[in-house]
Amino acid sequence: MKMPVQIVPFDRSSHQQSVIKLWESVFGYEDAHNDPLLILQKKQDVDDGLFFVSLDESGAVTGTVMCGYDGHRGWIYSLAVHPEFQRRGIGTELMTYAESTLEKLGCMKINLQIVQGNEKVQNFYTAIGFSTEERVSMGKRLPSNIPNVDLGADDQLPHWAESKYD
């Protein structure tokens, strides 16, 4: 059953604690660079207006979508819907809103990444028009920008350097 939602820009004072709980519930991040509070602080520092939350009729946060745009491609990060509200159209509404916002900025293509083997999420994105592209996704952490990460005297990467939680 489709649920009526309101989608609004993220507001730290109103939404931060609910978003942290939602992300911990949905994503289960364990690595320092994926700490929800750190992500929220860094997104607010960028201040690009591309982070949205969905609210139910009582004003409670039911979902999030964080976007990025570099002038050429848009990116979708952190699409999450509270488990109690999944399969009610909220994820689709958030993605429609994100796509529309990026399109208005001139975005020509949207990219996103899915953890390998997450078929449920891949099926969701396929159903709303995304397709798998032949690409290799690579990443490199920059520990100097991650609080509480000590490389130690031998400058070796922290234990999470080869984590599955990218």
C-alpha positions in Angstrom: 0.0 0.0 0.0 1.4 3.3 -1.1 2.0 5.7 1.8 1.7 9.5 1.6 5.0 11.1 2.4 6.4 14.6 2.4 10.0 15.0 1.1 12.0 17.9 2.5 15.6 19.0 2.7 17.5 17.5 5.6 17.6 19.8 8.6 20.2 18.9 11.2 18.3 20.1 14.2 15.1 18.4 13.2 16.3 15.2 11.5 19.8 14.3 12.6 19.1 11.8 15.4 16.4 10.0 13.4 18.6 9.7 10.3 21.4 8.3 12.4 19.1 5.7 13.9 17.7 4.9 10.4 21.1 4.4 8.8 22.4 2.3 11.7 19.3 0.1 11.3 19.4 -0.1 7.5 23.1 0.0 6.7 24.7 -1.3 9.8 27.9 0.6 9.1 30.9 -0.5 11.2 33.8 1.5 9.7 35.0 4.9 10.8 34.5 6.5 7.4 30.9 5.4 7.4 30.0 6.8 10.8 26.6 8.4 10.3 27.4 11.5 12.3 30.6 12.0 10.3 28.7 11.6 7.0 26.1 14.1 8.1 28.7 16.6 9.3 30.6 16.3 6.0 27.5 16.6 3.9 26.4 19.7 5.8 29.9 21.2 5.2 29.4 20.8 1.5 26.0 22.5 1.7 24.8 21.6 -1.8 21.1 21.2 -0.8 21.1 17.6 -2.2 20.1 15.6 0.9 16.5 14.9 1.5 14.3 13.1 4.0 10.8 11.6 3.7 8.4 12.3 6.6 5.2 10.5 7.5 2.1 12.4 8.5 3.3 12.9 12.0 6.7 14.3 10.8 8.7 11.3 11.6 11.6 10.4 9.3 10.8 7.4 7.2 13.6 7.6 4.6 16.6 9.4 3.2 18.3 10.0 -0.1 21.6 11.8 -0.4 22.7 13.0 -3.8 25.7 14.6 -5.4 26.3 16.5 -8.6 29.6 17.4 -10.2 28.3 19.3 -13.2 28.3 16.2 -15.4 27.0 13.2 -13.5 24.8 12.9 -10.5 25.3 10.3 -7.8 22.8 8.7 -5.4 24.1 7.9 -1.9 22.3 6.6 1.2 18.9 5.8 -0.1 17.3 4.3 2.9 13.8 3.5 4.0 12.9 2.5 7.6 12.2 -1.3 7.7 8.7 -0.7 9.0 7.9 1.5 6.0 9.5 -0.5 3.2 7.5 -1.7 0.2 5.1 1.3 0.5 6.5 3.4 -2.4 8.7 5.6 -0.2 12.0 4.6 -1.9 10.5 5.2 -5.3 9.2 8.6 -4.2 12.6 9.6 -2.8 14.3 8.5 -6.0 11.8 10.3 -8.2 12.4 13.5 -6.1 16.2 13.0 -6.3 16.1 12.5 -10.1 13.9 15.5 -10.6 16.2 17.7 -8.5 19.3 16.5 -10.3 17.6 17.0 -13.7 16.7 20.6 -12.9 20.4 21.2 -12.2 21.3 20.0 -15.7 22.4 16.5 -14.8 22.5 14.1 -17.8 23.2 10.8 -16.0 22.8 9.4 -12.5 25.2 6.8 -11.1 25.0 4.7 -7.9 26.8 1.8 -6.4 25.3 -1.3 -4.8 27.2 -3.8 -2.6 27.9 -6.9 -4.6 25.3 -9.6 -4.0 22.6 -7.3 -2.7 20.0 -8.6 -5.2 17.0 -7.0 -3.4 18.4 -3.5 -3.9 19.6 -4.2 -7.4 16.1 -5.4 -8.3 14.6 -2.2 -6.9 16.9 0.0 -9.0 16.2 -2.1 -12.1 12.5 -1.7 -11.6 12.8 2.1 -11.6 14.9 2.2 -14.7 18.5 1.8 -13.7 20.7 -0.8 -15.5 24.0 -2.5 -14.7 27.0 -1.1 -16.5 30.2 -2.8 -17.2 32.5 -0.9 -14.8 34.9 -1.6 -12.1 34.3 0.5 -9.0 37.4 1.4 -7.1 37.9 3.5 -4.0 40.7 4.8 -1.8 40.3 6.0 1.7 42.0 9.2 2.8 42.6 8.4 6.6 43.7 12.0 7.3 40.1 13.1 6.8 38.6 10.4 9.1 38.5 11.4 12.7 39.8 8.9 15.3 41.9 7.0 12.7 45.5 6.5 13.8 47.7 5.0 11.1 50.2 4.2 13.8 54.0 4.5 13.7 54.4 2.1 10.7 51.7 4.0 8.6 49.7 0.9 7.9 46.1 1.2 7.1 43.5 0.6 9.8 41.9 -2.8 10.2 38.9 -1.8 8.0 41.0 -1.0 4.9 39.7 -4.1 3.2 36.2 -4.1 4.6 33.1 -5.2 2.8 31.3 -2.1 4.0 32.4 0.5 1.5 
